[in-house]
Amino acid sequence: MACLILFIGKLKILHDHLLFAAAPSENIVRITIKIDENPSEFKDAMLELKQGMKISMSGPVGGFYLKENIPSLLIAGGIGITPFRSLFKQLEEEGDSIRKPIHLLYMDSKKSFLFNEELDAIANHPSISVTYLDSRDGLYQEIEKFTSLYDNNNNSKYFIAGPTSMVNSIASYLQNNGVLKRNIKKDVFYGYK
């Protein structure tokens, strides 16, 4: 997560919940945003950006990274795939250091899965898998499969990214099914449904 300040002419626009899609090894700044028919002032400003324009950024900040070599379940809802793309690109760069299972559940009811070709390529690694889902029921079934295989001693990590209601709902579901709160990391995308 980062803070981005855009200066367009005399207009200054602050956005304090911006997520990176690029890994540090890529040497670029890559963000992902969803723009609908009535974009916010910030998204309008993003559309006005041209190569060579100056922006100010601070960050990234937060604890949304895979640092432990333990089974991990990554759960993305829609545009919540953004931080996982970054994580996967970094894992790809690190190569064979991955020894524990990492499973991504990517749910999008509209089936417009962003980065799917990149994710599929990274999932060729024997410890990484990706499942695309379009329903909450399918998501819960996959979560149950993962927890029954890997979470016998609450020794797995769960990462959830997406809209507020989805992230909170899945975190509650995990806790109600015995996952300790300390094993759940959340990255909430404010302003998305």
Disulfide bonds with the S-S distance in Angstrom:
none
